[in-house]
C-alpha cells in the first residue's frame, strides 16, 4: 500500500515522506531485510534458466535486466516464472516495447482509461447540432469538429498527463494555452502544433469528459494516433484510446 500511494499520490510534506522512509527502514531492519544478499532464479519459456544475484556491496545496474530482441519475442517466452531462493520480498516485472503502423482498434487501460470521440458541428440551422463521426464519414475543409475525451480513474491519482495528438489535416480553433476549472477539477490545458495536453495536479476517482474544437484545413487521408493518459511518476499505469483514420475532402 505504501508503494502504491507513493506512485499514484504524494505525501503532504517532506516530514511525512521522511516518516514513511524511516518506518520502512525500521521494518526492514527488524525483519532482517536490510544489507543482505538476495538471489533469484528466472525461467522464461524454453530458455535456459537465468540466475541473478544482488549483493549489498556491489551495484550491478542494468546487468539485472533480461532483454529479448524482437525476432525472439513470441508465445515461446511464456510462462515467466520467478523464484526467490533467499529470504525477503522481491518485485519483478516484464514489459515489452514496440512500434507499429497499425492503429489500435479499441481503448486499453486499467486504473486509468481514456476514450476519444469526434463530432461534426453542424450549424446549417439556427442551432448547432453535434453529429457523431465514424470511420467512413467524410469531412470537408472548413468543417469544425468537436473532440470529446472521456477520462476514467478508478483511484485518486496525482500529477497526471493526458495527451491527445491532432491529425495533420486539422488546426486548433482556440490557440491559447490556459488554466481551467470545471467538473470539480483544476487543470492546465496546453495547445501545441502536435496536439492538446492536459495536466492535472490531482485527478480524483471518477469519470470526466473534456471537450475542445479543431477545424479541417487540409484535404487528404490522415491517421490520428491514440490519446494517451499516464501518471507522470508511475508510467506503468498508462492507458490509451483507439486510433482513428480521417478523410478530409475539398469544398465543392
C-alpha positions as CSV (number, residue, x, y, z in Angstrom):
1,X,0.0,0.0,0.0
2,X,2.9,2.3,0.8
3,X,4.4,1.7,-2.7
4,X,1.0,2.2,-4.4
5,X,0.4,5.5,-2.6
6,X,3.9,6.8,-3.4
7,X,3.5,6.1,-7.1
8,X,0.0,7.4,-7.7
9,X,-0.2,10.1,-5.0
10,X,2.2,12.2,-3.0
11,X,2.9,12.8,0.7
12,X,1.6,16.0,2.1
13,X,5.0,17.3,3.3
14,X,8.7,16.4,3.4
15,X,8.3,15.4,7.0
16,X,5.6,12.9,6.0
17,X,7.9,11.5,3.3
18,X,10.8,11.1,5.8
19,X,8.5,9.4,8.4
20,X,7.4,6.8,5.8
21,X,11.0,6.2,4.8
22,X,12.1,5.7,8.4
23,X,9.2,3.4,9.1
24,X,10.1,1.2,6.1
25,X,13.8,1.2,7.1
26,X,12.8,0.2,10.7
27,X,10.5,-2.6,9.5
28,X,13.1,-4.0,7.0
29,X,15.8,-3.8,9.7
30,X,13.6,-5.7,12.3
31,X,12.8,-8.4,9.7
32,X,16.4,-8.8,8.6
33,X,15.8,-7.5,5.1
34,X,18.5,-4.7,5.1
35,X,22.0,-5.2,3.9
36,X,21.6,-8.9,2.9
37,X,22.3,-10.8,-0.2
38,X,19.4,-11.7,-2.4
39,X,19.2,-14.2,-5.3
40,X,16.5,-15.1,-7.8
41,X,16.0,-17.8,-10.4
42,X,14.1,-16.8,-13.6
43,X,12.7,-19.3,-16.1
44,X,11.4,-17.8,-19.3
45,X,9.6,-20.3,-21.6
46,X,12.0,-22.8,-23.0
47,X,15.0,-20.6,-22.4
48,X,17.9,-21.7,-20.2
49,X,17.2,-20.6,-16.5
50,X,18.9,-17.3,-15.5
51,X,20.2,-16.6,-12.0
52,X,20.5,-13.1,-10.7
53,X,22.5,-12.2,-7.6
54,X,22.0,-8.9,-5.7
55,X,24.8,-8.1,-3.3
56,X,24.6,-5.1,-0.9
57,X,28.3,-4.3,-1.5
58,X,28.1,-4.3,-5.3
59,X,25.9,-2.3,-7.8
60,X,25.1,-4.2,-10.9
61,X,22.7,-1.8,-12.5
62,X,21.4,-2.6,-16.0
63,X,23.0,-6.1,-15.8
64,X,19.9,-7.1,-13.9
65,X,17.8,-6.7,-17.0
66,X,16.9,-9.5,-19.3
67,X,16.3,-8.3,-22.9
68,X,15.0,-10.2,-25.9
69,X,15.2,-8.8,-29.4
70,X,12.0,-8.5,-31.5
71,X,12.8,-11.6,-33.5
72,X,12.8,-13.8,-30.4
73,X,9.6,-12.3,-28.8
74,X,6.8,-14.9,-29.2
75,X,4.5,-17.1,-27.2
76,X,7.5,-19.4,-26.7
77,X,8.7,-17.0,-24.0
78,X,5.7,-17.9,-21.8
79,X,5.3,-18.6,-19.0
80,X,7.7,-16.5,-17.0
81,X,8.5,-18.0,-13.6
82,X,10.4,-16.0,-10.9
83,X,11.6,-17.9,-7.8
84,X,13.5,-16.2,-5.0
85,X,16.0,-18.5,-3.2
86,X,16.8,-16.1,-0.3
87,X,14.5,-14.7,2.4
88,X,12.6,-11.4,2.0
89,X,10.3,-9.8,-0.5
90,X,11.1,-9.1,-4.2
91,X,9.2,-7.5,-7.0
92,X,9.7,-8.5,-10.7
93,X,8.1,-7.1,-13.8
94,X,8.0,-7.9,-17.5
95,X,7.2,-5.4,-20.3
96,X,7.6,-5.1,-24.0
97,X,8.3,-2.1,-26.2
98,X,7.1,-2.0,-29.8
99,X,6.5,0.3,-32.8
100,X,3.8,-0.3,-35.4
101,X,2.0,1.5,-38.2
102,X,-1.3,-0.3,-37.2
103,X,-3.6,1.8,-35.1
104,X,-5.2,0.2,-32.1
105,X,-8.9,-0.7,-32.7
106,X,-10.0,-0.4,-29.0
107,X,-9.1,1.5,-25.9
108,X,-6.8,-0.2,-23.4
109,X,-6.5,0.7,-19.7
110,X,-6.9,-0.4,-16.1
111,X,-6.6,2.1,-13.3
112,X,-6.9,4.8,-15.9
113,X,-8.7,4.7,-19.2
114,X,-9.5,7.2,-22.0
115,X,-11.8,7.1,-25.0
116,X,-11.9,9.7,-27.8
117,X,-14.9,10.6,-30.0
118,X,-15.2,13.1,-32.9
119,X,-18.4,15.1,-33.6
120,X,-19.1,17.3,-36.6
121,X,-20.6,20.7,-35.5
122,X,-23.5,21.2,-37.9
123,X,-24.6,24.8,-37.8
124,X,-26.6,24.9,-41.0
125,X,-29.8,25.7,-39.0
126,X,-30.3,28.2,-36.2
127,X,-28.7,25.9,-33.7
128,X,-25.6,23.8,-33.5
129,X,-26.1,20.0,-33.8
130,X,-23.3,17.5,-32.9
131,X,-23.2,14.6,-35.4
132,X,-21.0,11.6,-34.5
133,X,-18.3,10.8,-37.0
134,X,-17.5,7.2,-37.8
135,X,-14.5,5.9,-39.8
136,X,-16.3,6.1,-43.2
137,X,-17.8,9.6,-43.0
138,X,-16.0,12.4,-45.0
139,X,-15.1,15.7,-43.5
140,X,-14.9,18.8,-45.7
141,X,-12.2,21.5,-45.5
142,X,-13.6,24.2,-43.2
143,X,-15.7,21.8,-41.1
144,X,-15.5,22.4,-37.3
145,X,-15.0,19.2,-35.3
146,X,-15.6,18.8,-31.5
147,X,-13.2,16.3,-29.8
148,X,-14.5,14.7,-26.7
149,X,-12.1,12.8,-24.3
150,X,-13.7,10.6,-21.7
151,X,-11.2,10.0,-18.9
152,X,-11.9,7.5,-16.1
153,X,-9.9,6.9,-13.0
154,X,-10.5,4.0,-10.6
155,X,-8.3,5.6,-7.9
156,X,-7.2,9.1,-6.9
157,X,-4.0,9.9,-8.8
158,X,-1.7,12.9,-8.6
159,X,0.3,14.5,-11.4
160,X,-1.5,13.1,-14.5
161,X,-0.8,13.9,-18.1
162,X,-3.5,13.4,-20.8
163,X,-2.3,13.9,-24.3
164,X,-4.4,14.0,-27.5
165,X,-2.5,14.1,-30.8
166,X,-4.1,16.1,-33.5
167,X,-4.4,14.8,-37.1
168,X,-2.2,16.5,-39.7
169,X,-5.2,17.9,-41.6
170,X,-6.5,19.9,-38.6
171,X,-5.8,23.2,-36.8
172,X,-7.0,24.1,-33.3
173,X,-9.9,26.6,-33.1
174,X,-8.6,28.0,-29.8
175,X,-4.8,28.8,-29.9
176,X,-4.3,29.9,-26.2
177,X,-3.0,27.6,-23.5
178,X,-4.6,28.3,-20.2
179,X,-5.6,27.1,-16.7
180,X,-9.2,25.8,-16.5
181,X,-11.7,24.9,-13.7
182,X,-14.6,22.6,-14.4
183,X,-16.2,19.3,-13.3
184,X,-14.7,19.9,-9.9
185,X,-11.2,19.7,-11.5
186,X,-8.5,22.2,-12.0
187,X,-6.0,21.6,-14.9
188,X,-3.7,23.3,-17.3
189,X,-4.7,22.9,-21.0
190,X,-1.8,23.3,-23.4
191,X,-2.3,23.8,-27.2
192,X,0.7,22.7,-29.3
193,X,1.3,22.1,-33.0
194,X,1.2,18.3,-32.4
195,X,-2.0,18.2,-30.3
196,X,-3.5,19.1,-26.9
197,X,-2.1,18.4,-23.5
198,X,-4.0,18.3,-20.2
199,X,-2.0,18.4,-16.9
200,X,-3.7,17.6,-13.6
201,X,-2.1,18.1,-10.3
202,X,-4.8,15.9,-8.8
203,X,-7.3,13.6,-10.5
204,X,-10.0,12.3,-8.2
205,X,-11.7,8.9,-8.7
206,X,-14.5,9.2,-11.3
207,X,-15.2,9.8,-14.9
208,X,-14.8,13.2,-16.7
209,X,-15.3,14.4,-20.2
210,X,-13.1,17.1,-21.8
211,X,-14.1,18.9,-25.0
212,X,-12.2,21.1,-27.4
213,X,-12.6,22.1,-31.1
214,X,-10.5,21.7,-34.2
215,X,-11.0,22.7,-37.8
216,X,-10.3,20.8,-41.0
217,X,-7.8,22.8,-43.1
218,X,-6.1,20.3,-45.5
219,X,-7.6,17.7,-47.8
220,X,-6.2,14.2,-47.6
221,X,-6.3,10.9,-45.6
222,X,-4.7,11.1,-42.2
223,X,-4.0,8.7,-39.3
224,X,-4.6,10.1,-35.8
225,X,-2.6,8.2,-33.1
226,X,-4.3,7.3,-29.8
227,X,-4.9,9.7,-27.0
228,X,-2.8,8.6,-24.0
229,X,-3.0,9.2,-20.2
230,X,-0.4,8.4,-17.6
231,X,0.7,9.4,-14.1
232,X,3.9,11.3,-14.7
233,X,5.7,9.4,-11.9
234,X,4.2,6.0,-12.4
235,X,4.1,5.5,-16.2
236,X,3.3,1.8,-15.8
237,X,-0.3,2.8,-15.2
238,X,-0.6,4.3,-18.7
239,X,-3.7,3.9,-20.9
240,X,-4.6,4.8,-24.5
241,X,-7.7,5.2,-26.7
242,X,-8.4,3.7,-30.1
243,X,-6.7,5.2,-33.1
244,X,-8.6,6.9,-35.9
245,X,-8.4,7.4,-39.6
246,X,-10.0,10.5,-41.1
247,X,-10.6,11.7,-44.7
248,X,-10.9,15.4,-45.5
249,X,-12.1,16.5,-48.9
250,X,-12.1,19.9,-50.5
251,X,-15.1,22.1,-50.5
252,X,-17.4,22.0,-53.6
